[in-house]
Amino acid sequence: MVVVARAATTADAFNAVAEPRRRQIIDVLAGGERPVNDLVRELGLAQPQVSKHLRVLREVGAVEVRDDGRRRLYRLNGHALKPIHDWVKPFERLWSERFEALDVVLDDLKRKEQEDGRDHE
């Protein structure tokens, strides 16, 4: 049996965002800076879980924190997420082309359905 070492979740943004809860945190923070309690409420997770995920995201630089009185506010660091964007970007053209092809197929099906409806009148 071959054992492959798993990459540390703190190695880079790719590994950090592989976890679905962390992606949810990123989705919430995309709307702007938030305190932990907002994230806990929004995600329905326990505060220690949210803090653990935030720590991982902070370690890879995807999330930054600042103190605001007694609160700690978290926000995204887009610069740290740029490698993910850069990797996905070439696929955008492929997805667009496929969606355009799907639109053509759907338009054809709709047209045929309308023609069949007229034939039965």
Backbone bond lengths (Angstrom), bond angles and torsions (degrees), N, CA, C in turn:
res aa  C-N    CA-C-N  psi(-1)  N-CA   C-N-CA  omega(-1)  CA-C   N-CA-C  phi
1 M - - - 1.442 - - 1.535 108.30 -
2 V 1.327 115.11 134.16 1.461 120.91 178.62 1.516 108.19 -98.32
3 V 1.299 116.21 128.68 1.455 121.26 178.26 1.517 107.65 -105.70
4 V 1.324 115.43 125.17 1.453 121.02 179.01 1.518 107.49 -104.37
5 A 1.299 115.81 125.16 1.461 119.92 179.21 1.513 109.51 -66.69
6 R 1.292 115.00 134.10 1.452 120.61 178.63 1.520 109.54 -81.40
7 A 1.316 116.38 136.01 1.463 119.87 179.06 1.523 109.32 -66.61
8 A 1.283 116.30 141.76 1.463 120.60 177.63 1.519 109.58 -63.50
9 T 1.332 115.57 140.29 1.464 118.74 -179.50 1.516 111.40 -65.14
10 T 1.312 116.24 -17.87 1.462 119.24 -179.42 1.526 112.34 -96.14
11 A 1.327 117.02 8.75 1.461 120.22 -178.51 1.527 111.83 -68.25
12 D 1.310 116.73 -42.78 1.466 120.67 -179.74 1.522 109.85 -163.30
13 A 1.313 115.74 174.53 1.465 121.21 -177.52 1.523 111.75 -62.07
14 F 1.333 118.30 -35.46 1.464 121.08 -179.66 1.528 110.81 -58.65
15 N 1.324 116.42 -47.76 1.463 120.04 -179.80 1.526 111.01 -68.05
16 A 1.306 116.46 -38.69 1.467 119.86 -177.98 1.526 111.44 -64.69
17 V 1.330 117.54 -42.05 1.468 119.47 -176.55 1.533 112.48 -85.24
18 A 1.312 117.12 1.43 1.464 119.79 176.15 1.526 110.65 -67.15
19 E 1.313 117.76 -21.41 1.455 121.85 -178.36 1.527 108.88 -86.58
20 P 1.345 118.63 125.44 1.472 121.56 -174.86 1.526 114.95 -57.77
21 R 1.317 118.66 -37.49 1.475 120.25 179.96 1.526 111.00 -65.39
22 R 1.309 116.39 -35.44 1.465 118.92 178.25 1.525 110.54 -67.94
23 R 1.328 115.85 -36.94 1.474 118.55 176.24 1.530 109.97 -64.48
24 Q 1.330 117.16 -36.69 1.466 119.84 176.93 1.528 110.51 -63.35
25 I 1.311 116.57 -41.87 1.467 120.12 177.91 1.522 109.73 -61.09
26 I 1.326 116.63 -43.80 1.472 120.51 178.49 1.520 110.20 -61.46
27 D 1.334 117.34 -41.20 1.467 120.80 178.31 1.530 110.94 -59.46
28 V 1.331 116.39 -44.61 1.466 119.84 -179.85 1.527 110.17 -65.94
29 L 1.326 116.66 -44.59 1.465 120.15 -178.38 1.528 112.48 -69.34
30 A 1.317 117.43 -17.85 1.465 120.05 176.01 1.527 110.51 -62.45
31 G 1.335 116.22 -23.59 1.464 120.91 177.64 1.518 113.25 -81.80
32 G 1.322 116.89 -5.00 1.456 120.24 178.31 1.514 112.02 130.16
33 E 1.286 113.66 174.60 1.456 123.33 -176.86 1.531 110.79 -61.11
34 R 1.352 116.34 137.80 1.464 120.52 -178.08 1.525 111.47 -144.03
35 P 1.343 116.70 146.99 1.465 119.76 172.26 1.528 109.99 -80.20
36 V 1.324 116.64 162.75 1.462 121.89 -178.34 1.524 111.44 -56.00
37 N 1.327 117.21 -42.79 1.470 119.90 -176.98 1.525 112.16 -59.73
38 D 1.326 117.64 -35.39 1.470 120.36 175.65 1.519 110.34 -64.20
39 L 1.331 116.44 -43.17 1.467 120.48 179.83 1.525 110.47 -63.99
40 V 1.329 116.98 -41.86 1.467 121.80 178.25 1.522 109.52 -58.51
41 R 1.328 116.45 -49.46 1.463 122.09 -178.88 1.528 111.01 -63.53
42 E 1.321 116.20 -46.96 1.470 121.42 -176.84 1.532 112.45 -64.51
43 L 1.328 116.74 -39.04 1.468 121.05 -175.20 1.517 113.63 -92.37
44 G 1.328 117.15 -16.15 1.453 120.24 -178.72 1.522 112.99 69.13
45 L 1.320 115.91 29.11 1.471 121.21 178.61 1.521 109.28 -107.87
46 A 1.323 115.61 162.16 1.460 120.63 174.14 1.523 109.24 -71.43
47 Q 1.332 115.83 148.91 1.458 120.35 -178.18 1.524 113.17 -56.79
48 P 1.351 119.82 -41.04 1.467 118.47 178.56 1.532 113.22 -62.19
49 Q 1.328 117.11 -34.62 1.474 119.85 177.52 1.520 110.74 -65.04
50 V 1.327 115.90 -47.11 1.468 120.17 -179.75 1.523 109.81 -60.80
51 S 1.324 116.69 -43.38 1.469 120.43 179.98 1.528 111.41 -62.28
52 K 1.326 116.11 -39.31 1.467 120.16 179.19 1.532 110.47 -62.96
53 H 1.326 116.46 -44.76 1.467 120.31 179.56 1.529 111.04 -67.05
54 L 1.320 116.75 -39.19 1.464 119.93 177.49 1.523 110.84 -62.99
55 R 1.328 116.83 -38.10 1.467 120.20 178.79 1.526 110.49 -60.25
56 V 1.336 116.69 -44.32 1.471 120.61 179.26 1.527 109.68 -63.06
57 L 1.327 116.84 -45.92 1.463 120.55 -179.86 1.529 111.04 -63.52
58 R 1.333 117.19 -35.87 1.476 120.53 176.63 1.517 110.77 -66.98
59 E 1.325 116.63 -40.99 1.471 119.91 -177.14 1.527 112.72 -63.12
60 V 1.333 117.62 -30.98 1.474 119.52 177.10 1.528 111.23 -91.69
61 G 1.330 116.45 -1.45 1.462 120.71 177.21 1.516 114.84 85.62
62 A 1.335 118.09 4.01 1.471 120.56 -177.61 1.523 112.08 -72.04
63 V 1.325 115.94 -24.06 1.457 121.68 -178.97 1.528 108.06 -129.61
64 E 1.314 114.68 141.33 1.461 120.99 175.61 1.522 108.09 -117.45
65 V 1.306 116.43 156.01 1.457 121.32 -179.82 1.523 109.38 -129.74
66 R 1.324 115.16 145.76 1.464 119.82 173.98 1.515 108.08 -139.91
67 D 1.315 114.22 146.52 1.455 120.07 178.09 1.513 109.41 -83.33
68 D 1.332 115.34 136.91 1.462 122.47 177.02 1.528 106.15 -132.81
69 G 1.315 115.18 85.16 1.460 119.25 -172.80 1.521 108.60 68.27
70 R 1.326 116.31 -122.66 1.461 120.42 -179.99 1.527 112.39 -88.99
71 R 1.311 116.58 -7.69 1.470 120.15 -178.34 1.516 110.61 -95.77
72 R 1.334 113.95 152.50 1.464 120.38 171.99 1.527 105.77 -112.67
73 L 1.312 116.46 122.66 1.461 121.99 -178.05 1.524 109.36 -104.17
74 Y 1.333 114.92 133.10 1.461 121.60 -178.64 1.515 109.18 -108.43
75 R 1.333 114.69 143.45 1.470 120.63 178.07 1.525 108.43 -146.27
76 L 1.321 114.99 158.10 1.466 120.30 178.28 1.513 111.00 -73.56
77 N 1.316 114.87 150.50 1.451 121.90 170.91 1.529 105.60 -115.08
78 G 1.307 115.73 94.51 1.458 120.97 -176.71 1.514 113.86 -56.93
79 H 1.318 116.44 -32.50 1.468 120.29 -179.69 1.528 111.14 -59.11
80 A 1.339 117.21 -39.67 1.468 120.70 -179.64 1.526 112.04 -71.65
81 L 1.331 117.04 -24.02 1.471 121.05 179.60 1.524 112.23 -89.09
82 K 1.321 117.46 -8.03 1.465 121.68 -177.88 1.529 113.66 -57.04
83 P 1.332 120.13 -38.47 1.472 118.10 177.73 1.534 113.39 -58.17
84 I 1.335 116.05 -33.83 1.468 119.54 178.00 1.525 108.98 -68.44
85 H 1.315 116.63 -45.40 1.464 120.80 178.04 1.524 110.90 -59.18
86 D 1.333 115.63 -46.00 1.466 119.85 -179.16 1.525 111.91 -61.45
87 W 1.324 116.58 -35.90 1.465 120.10 179.99 1.529 110.98 -71.55
88 V 1.322 117.71 -37.57 1.470 122.01 -177.06 1.532 111.72 -78.85
89 K 1.305 117.37 -29.15 1.471 121.77 -173.55 1.529 114.86 -49.56
90 P 1.348 120.34 -45.16 1.465 118.68 -179.85 1.539 114.03 -62.20
91 F 1.316 116.24 -21.84 1.456 119.29 -179.66 1.529 112.01 -79.60
92 E 1.324 116.85 -18.01 1.463 120.57 -178.55 1.527 111.64 -57.37
93 R 1.341 117.17 -43.17 1.464 120.70 -179.51 1.525 110.09 -62.37
94 L 1.329 115.95 -43.78 1.460 120.55 178.49 1.523 110.90 -60.30
95 W 1.327 116.90 -46.38 1.457 120.20 179.68 1.518 110.80 -63.01
96 S 1.331 117.00 -42.42 1.463 120.31 179.51 1.519 111.22 -61.31
97 E 1.327 116.36 -44.52 1.465 120.47 179.07 1.523 110.88 -61.34
98 R 1.318 116.59 -42.24 1.468 119.82 -179.66 1.517 111.67 -67.61
99 F 1.328 117.54 -39.02 1.462 119.91 177.43 1.523 110.82 -66.29
100 E 1.331 117.53 -38.06 1.459 120.43 177.13 1.525 110.42 -63.87
101 A 1.344 116.97 -41.60 1.464 120.68 177.64 1.528 110.47 -64.17
102 L 1.322 116.99 -38.75 1.458 120.73 177.91 1.525 110.52 -65.04
103 D 1.332 117.43 -39.25 1.464 121.12 176.79 1.521 110.75 -59.10
104 V 1.342 116.87 -41.54 1.467 121.03 178.97 1.520 109.99 -62.10
105 V 1.320 117.37 -46.13 1.466 121.72 179.74 1.525 110.39 -61.91
106 L 1.314 116.82 -44.70 1.465 120.22 -179.74 1.527 111.56 -64.84
107 D 1.326 116.93 -40.11 1.467 120.13 176.48 1.523 110.65 -62.07
108 D 1.340 117.42 -42.44 1.465 121.40 177.41 1.523 111.13 -61.44
109 L 1.314 117.25 -44.84 1.464 121.08 179.33 1.522 111.22 -63.02
110 K 1.317 116.61 -41.26 1.462 121.08 179.18 1.525 110.62 -64.19
111 R 1.345 115.36 -43.18 1.463 119.88 179.34 1.523 110.65 -63.23
112 K 1.326 117.52 -45.20 1.467 121.87 179.43 1.524 111.16 -63.07
113 E 1.322 116.21 -38.44 1.461 120.32 178.82 1.524 110.40 -64.65
114 Q 1.335 116.20 -41.07 1.457 120.13 178.51 1.526 110.55 -66.51
115 E 1.340 117.40 -40.83 1.471 121.22 178.38 1.516 110.98 -64.29
116 D 1.335 117.63 -41.61 1.467 121.52 178.33 1.516 110.07 -63.17
117 G 1.318 116.94 -37.44 1.452 121.04 178.64 1.508 112.11 -64.63
118 R 1.334 116.87 -37.18 1.476 121.19 178.36 1.519 110.61 -72.56
119 D 1.320 117.39 -33.25 1.469 120.52 -179.52 1.524 112.01 -67.01
120 H 1.305 118.01 -27.28 1.451 122.42 -176.58 1.529 112.40 -91.68
121 E 1.320 116.79 1.06 1.481 119.94 -179.67 1.491 111.02 -82.45
